[in-house]
Amino acid sequence: MSVTRLKRKLARRRSKSARRKLSIKLLTTIPILKNVDVEAIKAEFIAAKAKL
């Protein structure tokens, strides 16, 4: 009985650690910077507003 408990505890610890690593990895990822034409985006919004 005690062996099973230890195995379950080990599995729980491993899964918790994997979750923690994944969340840290997701938080530290840096989005890819792209060259964005701000004026073109503003023009799109103005055009969309004009259609309404």
Contacts in CASP RR format, 6 or more apart in sequence:
PFRMAT RR
TARGET T0000
AUTHOR 0000-0000-0000
METHOD contacts of the structure
MODEL  1
MSVTRLKRKLARRRSKSARRKLSIKLLTTIPILKNVDVEAIKAEFIAAKA
KL
END
